[in-house]
Amino acid sequence: MLQKSLLAAALLASAVSAVGVLPASADFPGAHPYYRHALADLREARGLLNAGSYARGVDANEDVAIDAIDRAIGDIKAAGVDDGKPVGFGVPPDPGIDHRGRIHRALQALRDAHRDTDREEQNPNALGLQHRATRDIDIAIRHGKRALHDAEHPH
């Protein structure tokens, strides 16, 4: 009888400790832990492009890229990864970087985010959101390249 009680207590303790682990791993859809990295990269790119807009005035391509980044962040959060930070949260860019340098860094962050969101997705419920986020990142990259061209070849 004592052995059965000890076994039952051990099984209950195992079940309770396993349930305690679930919320931490539930932040990631399926086996795709790269979304958090993508969020950080997207916020960095957004901050870099936004800083350039404030410094010189609004650039249409940068504005479209920022809107696409916001949509991608929203899709990643809807896929189940929410780090609790607002869309525009990010580390302020180095003020010593010129406009073209900020766009270059933003494009690199966007490429990194694209790589992270374009991995195999195990959760079928997140596939549509993953595809939309990746598509929006591609839009941001395309408009970032146009903004860089405009910055390098002013009219």
C-alpha positions in Angstrom: 0.0 0.0 0.0 2.8 2.4 0.9 4.5 1.6 -2.4 1.4 2.5 -4.4 1.0 5.8 -2.5 4.7 6.7 -3.2 4.3 5.7 -6.9 1.1 7.8 -7.1 2.8 10.8 -5.5 5.8 10.5 -7.8 3.5 10.4 -10.9 1.6 13.4 -9.6 4.8 15.3 -9.0 6.0 14.5 -12.5 2.7 15.6 -14.1 2.7 18.9 -12.1 6.3 19.7 -13.1 5.6 18.9 -16.8 2.6 21.2 -16.8 4.8 23.9 -15.3 7.0 23.7 -18.4 4.2 24.1 -20.9 3.6 27.9 -20.7 7.2 28.6 -21.5 7.3 26.4 -24.6 3.8 27.4 -25.7 5.2 30.8 -26.8 6.7 29.1 -29.8 4.4 27.7 -32.5 5.4 24.1 -33.2 9.1 23.6 -33.2 9.9 27.0 -34.6 11.9 29.0 -32.1 13.1 31.6 -34.6 10.2 33.9 -34.4 11.6 35.8 -31.4 14.8 36.5 -33.3 12.7 37.7 -36.2 10.7 40.0 -33.9 14.0 41.6 -32.6 15.3 42.0 -36.2 12.1 43.5 -37.4 12.0 46.0 -34.5 15.6 46.9 -35.2 14.9 47.5 -38.9 11.8 49.5 -38.0 13.7 51.7 -35.6 16.5 52.3 -38.2 14.1 53.3 -40.9 11.9 55.4 -38.6 15.0 57.3 -37.3 15.9 58.2 -40.9 12.4 59.5 -41.6 12.4 61.7 -38.5 15.8 63.1 -39.4 15.0 64.1 -43.0 11.3 63.9 -43.4 9.1 61.1 -44.7 10.4 58.9 -47.5 7.6 57.1 -49.2 9.6 53.9 -49.6 10.7 53.9 -46.0 7.1 54.5 -44.9 5.8 51.5 -47.0 8.6 49.4 -45.5 7.7 50.4 -42.0 4.0 49.5 -42.6 5.1 46.1 -44.0 7.3 45.5 -40.9 4.4 46.4 -38.6 2.2 43.9 -40.4 4.9 41.2 -40.2 5.2 41.8 -36.5 1.5 41.5 -36.1 1.4 38.2 -37.9 4.2 36.8 -35.9 2.4 37.8 -32.7 -0.8 36.3 -34.0 1.1 33.0 -34.7 1.6 32.8 -31.0 4.9 34.5 -30.3 4.4 37.6 -28.2 7.2 39.0 -26.2 4.9 41.7 -24.7 6.8 44.5 -26.3 4.9 47.1 -28.4 5.3 47.1 -32.2 7.6 50.1 -32.2 9.8 49.0 -29.3 13.4 48.8 -30.1 16.9 50.1 -29.2 17.4 53.6 -30.6 19.9 53.5 -33.6 23.4 54.9 -33.2 23.1 58.6 -34.0 26.5 58.5 -35.6 25.2 56.4 -38.5 24.2 58.3 -41.6 21.0 57.8 -43.5 22.4 55.3 -46.0 24.1 53.4 -43.2 20.8 53.1 -41.3 19.1 51.7 -44.5 21.9 49.2 -45.0 21.6 48.0 -41.4 17.8 47.9 -41.7 18.1 45.7 -44.9 20.5 43.3 -43.1 18.0 43.0 -40.2 15.2 42.4 -42.6 17.2 39.7 -44.4 17.9 38.1 -41.0 14.2 38.2 -40.1 13.3 36.7 -43.5 15.7 33.8 -42.9 14.1 33.2 -39.5 10.5 33.3 -40.7 11.2 31.2 -43.7 12.1 28.1 -41.8 10.0 24.9 -41.9 6.9 25.4 -39.8 5.5 22.5 -37.8 2.3 24.1 -36.7 -0.2 24.0 -39.5 -2.3 26.7 -37.8 0.6 29.1 -38.1 1.5 28.5 -41.8 -0.7 31.2 -43.2 0.6 33.8 -40.7 4.2 32.7 -41.4 3.7 33.1 -45.2 2.1 36.6 -44.7 4.9 37.7 -42.4 7.5 36.5 -44.8 5.7 38.2 -47.7 5.5 41.5 -45.8 9.2 41.2 -44.9 9.9 40.8 -48.7 7.9 44.0 -49.3 9.9 45.8 -46.7 13.1 44.6 -48.2 12.0 45.7 -51.7 11.1 49.2 -50.5 14.2 49.4 -48.3 16.3 48.8 -51.5 14.3 51.5 -53.3 14.9 53.9 -50.3 18.6 53.1 -50.4 18.7 53.8 -54.2 16.9 57.1 -53.6 19.4 58.0 -50.8 22.4 57.2 -53.0 21.0 59.0 -56.0 19.0 62.0 -54.8 16.9 63.8 -57.4 
